[in-house]
Amino acid sequence: MDIQKKHPRVYTKEVREPLRGPETFFSKMFTKGKSKKTIQELLEFGIINIDKPSGPTSFDISDFVRKKLGLRKTSHFGTLDPKVTGVLPIALNRACKLTGYFLGEDKEYVGVMRIHKEIELEKIKKKINEKFLGEIIQMPPVKSRVKRQLRPRTIYKFELLERDGKNILFRAEVQGGTYIRKLLDDLGKELGVGAHMLELRRERAGIFKENDKNYPCVNLYDFEKAVEEYKNGNEELLKKIIIPGEIISELHSVVEIKKDNLKQIFTGKPIHETDLKIKSSKKQGEIISVFCGERFIGMYKVVNEGNILAKALFVMQPIKE
């Protein structure tokens, strides 16, 4: 059962993208006018939505991108097991500073579950509705990079799409940090028949999608082709696949500031109410993305201390010539 050919592209509900509307700050400033950014600017602060193949680790893919582009650093947003395919966003150079702000976002998968004994599909669906939707308690698998302790995770959607003998095609939309392999194993145990994962593909990681209108997944062949063209003097293909790092504004609301105190702000000075272009009311503890026009200034945490609105978490200081 080839999940890339078999799974239908139909969603039962809208994907949660709270800051996206008909025209967001990012789409207005960057998607339509992305050509304004030079290839050097994109390589310094950009993201590539890679379609990870089966076999290499997520780190292998990240390092492959780094070496091909001759970058100082790359990082990925959310590990995929070696055999798992699909959406793997790779941050380039200074965009690596954004990694922590993208991790933990909801994920969406399509995969094939193998049940060990015959059982009616309706019984499986009933068990899913009873115990595997909404908030569940999950223990990470033995082979995982996190501490093995029980932790709550939310399952937004767990659908059985098609059956071929003991193989069942499914789609799941889950909270970041949910282990699908463990989810299927736990389901098999609850059913008393056993189950394991045969195939898995990630279709979405937060705001990064497999078939996004502007930034779809790029397979390694097309990535290498774009890099080769770039090295031969044609940067257009590479520019098309690099997402400006300013896409962080799709996750964390934008606060715009005036130009007056940029020099001090770049040294880490907090954002004061007097720095704001337009007065903004933000909740204490909220993470915001700060801009001056189209220029990304950094990520800040709202403190609301007197005249101080927010304090710096990461400041995008100008590169010294």
C-alpha positions in Angstrom: 0.0 0.0 0.0 1.8 3.2 -1.2 0.5 6.0 1.0 1.7 8.7 -1.3 -0.5 7.3 -4.1 -3.4 6.0 -2.1 -4.3 8.6 0.5 -7.0 11.1 -0.6 -6.3 14.9 -0.2 -9.5 15.6 1.7 -9.5 17.1 5.2 -12.5 16.9 7.5 -11.9 20.2 9.2 -9.8 23.4 8.8 -6.2 23.1 9.9 -5.5 25.3 12.9 -3.6 28.3 11.6 -4.8 31.1 14.0 -2.8 34.0 12.5 -3.7 33.3 8.8 -6.4 35.3 7.1 -7.2 36.5 3.6 -4.0 38.6 3.7 -1.6 38.4 6.6 1.4 40.6 7.4 3.7 37.9 5.9 1.7 37.4 2.7 1.4 41.1 2.1 5.0 41.8 2.8 6.8 38.8 1.6 4.9 36.1 -0.4 4.0 38.5 -3.3 7.2 40.5 -3.1 9.6 37.8 -2.2 11.8 38.7 -5.2 12.8 41.9 -3.3 15.0 39.7 -1.0 18.3 38.8 -2.5 19.4 35.1 -2.6 22.1 36.0 0.0 19.4 37.4 2.4 17.3 34.2 1.9 20.2 32.0 2.6 21.1 33.9 5.7 17.6 33.9 7.1 15.4 31.4 5.3 13.7 28.0 5.6 13.4 25.2 3.0 10.4 22.8 3.3 12.2 19.5 2.4 10.3 16.3 1.5 12.3 13.8 3.5 12.7 10.5 1.8 12.8 7.1 3.6 16.3 6.1 4.9 18.3 9.1 6.1 17.9 10.6 9.5 16.5 14.1 9.9 20.0 15.3 11.0 21.4 13.7 7.8 19.0 15.8 5.7 19.8 19.0 7.6 23.5 18.4 7.2 23.1 17.5 3.5 21.4 20.9 2.9 24.1 22.7 4.9 26.9 21.2 2.8 25.2 21.6 -0.5 24.6 25.3 0.1 27.9 25.9 1.9 26.2 27.3 5.0 27.5 27.8 8.5 24.5 26.1 10.2 21.2 24.4 9.5 18.6 22.8 11.9 15.3 21.0 11.4 11.9 21.6 12.9 10.8 18.3 14.4 12.6 14.9 14.1 11.2 12.2 11.7 12.4 8.6 12.1 14.6 7.4 9.3 11.9 5.4 7.6 9.3 8.2 7.9 8.8 10.5 4.9 7.4 14.0 4.3 7.5 17.5 5.6 10.8 18.4 7.2 11.4 22.2 7.4 15.1 23.1 7.4 16.3 26.4 8.9 19.2 28.1 7.2 22.0 30.0 9.1 20.4 32.6 11.4 16.9 31.2 10.9 18.1 28.4 13.2 17.4 30.8 16.1 13.7 30.3 15.3 13.7 26.6 15.7 12.3 26.6 19.2 9.4 28.8 18.1 8.3 26.3 15.5 8.7 23.1 17.6 5.7 21.8 19.4 3.2 22.9 16.7 0.5 20.4 15.6 1.4 17.7 13.1 -0.6 15.8 10.5 0.3 12.3 9.3 -1.0 9.7 6.9 0.2 6.1 7.4 -0.4 2.4 7.3 -1.2 0.4 10.4 -0.8 -3.4 10.5 -3.1 -5.2 12.8 -1.9 -8.6 14.0 -5.2 -10.4 14.1 -8.5 -10.0 12.2 -11.0 -7.6 13.8 -13.9 -5.6 12.5 -13.2 -2.1 11.4 -16.1 -0.8 13.4 -14.6 -2.2 16.6 -11.4 -0.3 15.9 -13.2 2.9 15.2 -15.2 2.5 18.4 -12.1 2.1 20.5 -10.5 5.1 18.8 -13.5 7.2 19.7 -13.5 6.0 23.3 -9.8 6.2 24.1 -7.8 7.7 21.4 -9.3 11.1 20.6 -9.0 14.3 22.7 -6.4 14.3 25.5 -4.6 11.0 26.0 -1.7 10.1 28.3 1.3 8.7 26.4 4.6 7.2 27.4 7.4 7.9 24.9 8.8 4.8 23.3 12.1 3.3 24.6 14.0 4.6 21.6 13.2 8.3 21.9 15.2 11.5 22.5 13.0 12.6 25.4 12.7 11.6 29.0 10.5 8.6 29.4 7.6 9.8 31.6 3.9 9.9 31.1 2.7 13.1 29.5 -0.6 14.4 28.1 -1.0 14.8 24.4 -4.0 15.8 22.3 -5.3 13.8 19.4 -7.4 16.1 17.2 -8.3 13.6 14.5 -7.7 9.8 14.0 -9.4 8.5 10.9 -9.4 5.1 9.3 -9.5 5.7 5.5 -9.1 2.3 3.8 -8.5 -1.3 4.6 -6.5 -4.0 2.7 -6.6 -7.2 4.7 -4.7 -6.5 7.9 -3.3 -3.2 6.6 -5.3 -0.1 7.4 -4.7 3.4 5.9 -5.2 6.1 8.5 -4.8 9.9 8.9 -4.0 11.5 12.3 -3.8 15.1 13.3 -2.0 15.4 16.7 -0.3 17.8 19.1 3.4 18.2 18.6 5.4 15.6 20.5 2.9 12.8 19.9 4.5 9.5 18.9 2.4 7.9 16.2 4.2 4.5 16.4 3.4 4.4 20.1 -0.2 5.5 19.5 -0.7 2.5 17.1 0.9 0.1 19.5 -1.3 1.3 22.4 -4.4 1.0 20.2 -3.4 -2.6 19.3 -3.0 -3.5 23.0 -6.4 -1.9 23.9 -8.0 -4.0 21.1 -6.3 -7.1 22.3 -5.0 -8.0 18.8 -1.7 -6.1 18.6 -0.8 -3.5 15.9 2.3 -1.7 14.6 3.2 1.0 12.1 4.2 -0.1 8.5 4.5 3.3 6.9 4.2 6.9 7.9 4.3 10.2 6.1 4.1 13.7 7.6 1.8 15.9 5.6 2.0 19.0 7.8 4.3 20.4 10.6 2.6 23.4 12.0 2.2 26.0 9.1 4.4 23.9 6.8 2.4 21.7 4.4 3.1 19.0 1.9 1.1 20.8 -0.8 1.3 24.4 0.3 0.2 26.9 -2.4 3.3 29.0 -2.0 5.9 26.7 -0.4 5.2 23.0 -1.1 7.6 20.3 -0.1 10.7 20.1 -2.2 12.2 16.7 -2.9 16.0 16.2 -2.7 16.3 15.8 -6.5 14.6 19.2 -7.1 16.6 20.8 -4.3 19.9 19.5 -5.8 18.8 20.8 -9.2 18.1 24.2 -7.8 21.5 24.3 -6.1 23.3 23.2 -9.3 21.5 26.0 -11.2 22.4 28.5 -8.6 26.1 27.5 -8.8 25.9 28.0 -12.5 24.6 31.5 -12.1 20.8 31.0 -12.2 19.4 31.7 -8.7 15.6 31.7 -9.6 14.9 28.0 -8.8 16.6 28.3 -5.4 14.9 31.6 -4.6 11.5 30.0 -5.3 12.0 27.2 -2.7 13.5 29.3 0.2 10.8 30.6 2.6 11.8 33.9 4.2 12.4 33.5 7.9 9.9 36.2 8.5 7.2 33.5 8.2 7.5 33.3 12.0 4.9 36.1 11.9 2.3 33.5 10.8 2.7 31.9 14.3 3.5 34.9 16.6 1.6 38.1 16.2 3.4 41.1 14.8 4.2 44.3 16.7 5.5 47.1 14.5 8.0 49.7 15.9 9.3 53.1 14.7 12.8 53.6 13.4 13.8 56.1 16.1 15.6 53.8 18.5 16.7 50.9 16.3 20.4 51.2 17.2 19.6 50.7 20.9 17.0 48.0 20.2 19.6 46.0 18.2 21.8 46.0 21.4 19.0 44.2 23.3 17.0 47.2 24.7 13.4 46.3 25.6 10.5 47.5 23.5 8.8 50.4 25.2 5.3 51.7 24.5 7.0 54.8 23.0 8.8 52.6 20.4 5.5 51.3 18.9 4.2 52.5 15.6 0.7 51.8 16.7 -0.3 51.2 20.3 -0.7 47.5 21.0 -2.4 45.6 23.8 -0.7 42.2 24.4 -1.1 39.7 27.2 1.7 39.2 29.7 3.9 36.2 28.7 2.8 36.3 25.0 5.6 35.8 22.4 5.6 38.4 19.7 7.5 39.0 16.5 8.7 42.6 16.1 9.1 44.3 12.8 10.2 47.8 11.6 8.4 48.0 8.2 9.5 44.8 6.4 12.6 44.4 8.6 12.4 41.6 11.1 13.8 42.9 14.4 13.4 39.8 16.6 11.3 37.7 19.0 10.2 39.2 22.3 8.2 38.2 25.4 5.5 40.6 26.6 6.2 41.7 30.2 4.0 44.8 30.6 6.2 46.4 33.2 5.4 50.1 33.4 6.3 51.6 30.0 8.1 48.4 28.9 6.0 46.2 26.6 8.4 43.4 25.9 11.9 42.1 26.4 14.2 40.5 23.8 14.5 36.7 23.4 16.3 36.9 20.0 17.4 40.0 18.2 18.3 40.0 14.5 21.3 42.2 14.6 22.6 43.7 11.4 25.5 41.7 9.9 28.8 43.6 10.2 30.4 44.3 6.8 
